[in-house]
Amino acid sequence: MATERWKIVFMGVPEFAVPCLRALHDEHEVLAVVTQPDRLSGRGLRRTKPPVKALAEQLGLPVLQPETLRRRSVREELAGFKADIFVVVAFGQILRPRVLTLPRHGCLNVHASLLPRYRGAAPIQWAVLDGEAKSGVTIMELDAGIDTGPMLLQREIPLAIDETAGTLHDRLAPLGARLLMEAIEGLQSGAVKPRAQDHSRATEARMLTKADGKIDFSRQAREVDRWIRGLDPWPGAYVDLGEAGRLKLYNSRFHEEAQGAPGEVLAVDDRGALIACGEGGVWVGELQPAGKRRMSAAALAAGRGIARGVVLGA
């Protein structure tokens, strides 16, 4: 348990940040939650609240949704809280020095990688895309750079052979919340001290786009397998089927023995669709045709949406 109940301003947006906000609310005084404005999303373009805002409203916490923190009025409002710390989790905006210096004990960040590896917007996806054996969470102090500040605590976990970005996200989010609470307790007791990152070992996790999802089956199967898993659930791996639109691919497994033209469907059964790559192949367990739900390869084949001998992406 924390030795002192700190006054905290929380900044975050997506589902990954939700466990951290809940944990802070349980043990400290969250003065306000700062998140992004509601956005239009989905096919119906309905206005959707950020997940962090939805939780904040359930907890009865004040919510601020500025387009940017650069406006003087926003900085003055943040300064008025007289917070002990700001906690930032997947907020999507860079905090400038005039914001970083507002809280008494600075700003803490929960980052979903083992820094200095995978600085940037998509550390979870890139850990899977690159075939890492492990990932983890780092609690760090924010400075003016992008994920360059001194580290307080790190915790690593191994990646499963069938790990997707989605499953890794769901494992790291609660780990981040637990480690954040340990870091705050350690700062209060003096047991945790910041240590500088080794900047020479830094790598970048650039933001992904929908265009990154296009699969090139001429690549080696191990790479194709990682790419399908690393883009699940977003932006989603896919192949173009011409007038039929995009076919999204999920639930991939590497298969060493497959031989065929890159993109050729070699088999379809209860295991999925076996698709040949430049070397080896991949079993794809689930697929999603344009405008339809995600379904098993066998179900898609029964509806004549895929068949043995077809070359995907040709």
N, C-alpha and C positions, 0 to 999 in steps of 0.2 A: 504493500500500500504506500501511496505517496506520503511523505512526511509533512507536506504543506499543501493546502488547497490553493492552486494557482488560478489566476484570472486569465482566461485564454480567448483569443480571437481565432477561429478556425477558418481556413480557406481550402476549399476543395470542390470538386464537381462530380466525378463519376462514382459508380458503384464501389470501385476500389477504395474510395475514401470513407465510405459509410461505417465500417467497423471502427475506424479511428475516432470518428466523431462520437459514436456511441460510447466507446471506452472513456473518452475524455469527459463526456457528460456524466458518467457514473462516478468519477472520482474528483473532478475539478469543477470550476465554475466557468462555463462557456458563455462569454458575454455576447457574442454574435457569431453568425455564420456568414461568410462571404463566398459567393459562388457566381457562376455565369448567368446571364439572363436566360429566361425560358426560350427554347428554340422550336421551330417548326420541324417535325420529323414524321417519318412513316409515309405511306402512300397517300393518306388523307391529309398530309401536312397539318397535323394537329399540334397545337402548342403543348410542349412537354416540359415538365419541371426537371431540373437536374436531380439525380438521386439524393444528393446531399441536402438539397432544399426540402425534398419530401420528408426526410428524416427530421430535419430541423423543425419543420412545422409540427410534426408529431410530438416532438419534445418541448414545444412551446418556446423555441429560441428565435430571437430576432434574425431576420435574413436580409442581407444586402446583396444586390445584383448589379454592380456597376459594369459598364462595358469595358472600362479601363481603370486602373489604379492611379493613372498619371494626373488626373484632375486634382486640383488643390482641394476642392470641396470634399472629395473622397478621402484624401490623406488627413484632412482635419477631422473628419468623422471617425476615422480609425484612431487617430491620436487621442480623441476624447474618451475612448474606452479605458485608457491608462492600463493596458494589459501587461501581465508579466511576460507572456510569450505569445507569438503568433505560431500556429501549427499549420503547415502547408502540405497538402496531399493531392497530387495530380490536379493542380489548380489551373494550369494552362496559360498563366501569365508570368512574366519575369518580374520579380519585385526589385524595384530600384532602391538605391541606398537611402533615399529619403523615407521609404517605407520600412526598410530593414532595421532602421535605427529607432523606430517608434516604440516597440515593446522593451520592457526593462531588461529582460534576459535574451533578447534577440529572437530569431525565427528558426524553428526546427522544420525539417522536411523529411517525409517518409518516401524513400525512393525504392522502386521494385527491381533492384539489381545489386550485385556485389561491386559497388564502386571501387575503383574508377572505371570499371567496365560498364558499357552501355549507359553512358550519359545521354539524356535526351528524352524524346517523347514516347518511344515505343520499346522500352527495355524488355518487357515480358515477351512480346512477339519475337524480337531478335534473338533472345536466348534460345528459343525453339528453332527458329530459322537457321541459326548457325550450328545447331547440333551440340549445344553445351551439355556437359554432364551434370552441371549444378547451376542453381540460381540462388536468389535470396533477397533480403531486404537490408537496406542501409538507412540508419537514422543519422542525419547530418545537420550541421548548422548552415544556414543559407548565407552566401555572400553574393557579390555582384555578378558572378559567372553563372553558367548553366551547369548545375550539379557539380560544382567544383569546390564546395566548402568543406571545412574540417568534419571528419566523421566521429560519431559518438559510439555507435554500436552497429554490429553486423551479425546476421544470422543466415546461414546457408542451408539449402535443402537439395537433395538429388532430384534430377528430372527422370521421370519414368520413360520407358522406351516408346510408349504411345502418348506422351504428353502433348497436349494442345495448348495454345495460348489461353484458351478458356479455362482449362483445368488448372494451369499454373496460376492464372489470375486468382482463382478461387482458393488456392492454397496460400498464396502470398498475402492476400488482403487481411485475413485474421492474424497472420504472423506479424504483419506490419503494425497492427494495433497493439499486440502484446509487447513488441519490441519498443514501440513509442512510449508505453507506460513505464517500461524498465528504464528507458533513457531519462525520462523526466525525474523519476525517483532517484536515479544515479546522479543527476545534476544537482538535485536538492541536497543529497547527502554528501556530495563531493566524491563519490566513488567512481563516477564517469568523467573522463577528461577528453576533450577533443584532440584528434590527431590528424595531421595533414594527409591528404591523398598523395599517392605517387602519380603525378600528372603524366609521367612518361609511359604509364601503362593504360592510359585512358583510351576508350573506344566510344564510338558514337552509335546511338540507336535512333536513326532518323525516323521521322514520321512516315507512316505508310499511307498509300492512297489506294483507291479501288483498282487503279491500273496495275498495281503490284500483284494483284491476284491472278493475273493471266499465267497459266501454267505452260511451260515449255517441256514437252515430253522427250525432247532430244537430250535433255540433261540426264545425268546418272540417277538411278532410282532412289538412292539414299537422299539426294538433294530434293527431288520431287516430293518424296515422303515428308521431309522436314517442312517444305514450303506449304504443303496442304495443311499440316498440323499447326504450323506457326501462324497461319492466317484464319484459323478457326477460333472464334466465330466471325471476326471482322478483320479485313474486308471480305474475306471468303475467297478461296481458290476457285478458279473457273476455267472453262474452255469455251470458245465461241463455236456455236453450231449454225452459223449463218442466219437464215430467216427464223430459225427456231429460238434464237437468242442465246443467252449464256446458260451453261450447265455448271452449277456449283458442285464442288467435290468436298466431301468430309469423311472423317474416320478412316484415315489412311494407314496402311501397314506395308513396310518394305518386303519385297519378294525377290530373292537373288536369282532364281533359276529362269525367270521369264525371258522369252526370246520372241521378237516380232518387230514390226515397224513402229517407230515412236508414235505413241497415241493409239495403237491398235488394241481393241478390246479382245483379249485372248480367251476369256471365260467369264461367265456370269452364273453365280450360284449363291447359296446362303452365306458364303463368306464375303460376298461383294462382287465387284467387277475387277478383274485382273487386267491392268493396262500396261502395255509394254513401254519402256523408257529407252533412252539411248544405251543404257546398260542396266539389265535387270528390269524389274517391274514393280508396280504397287497394286495392292488390293485397296479398292475404294469402297467402303462399306455403305455409305449413304451419298445420295446425290439429290440435287434440287433443280429441276427444270425451271425456266423462266415463268414467273407467275404462278408457280405451284409450291406445294409444301415439300419439305425435306422427306425423302423416303429411301427405303432400302434399294440396293441395286436390283435385287430379284423382283421387287414390286415394279420398278421402272421398266425392267425387261418384259414383265407380263403385260404392261401397257404399251409395249413396242416403242418405248422411249430410248432404249439402248439395246444393242444386239452384238453378239460375237462377230468379229470381222470388221466392224465399223472402226474407222480411224478418227479419233477425236481431235479436233483442232486442225484437221487437214485443210 
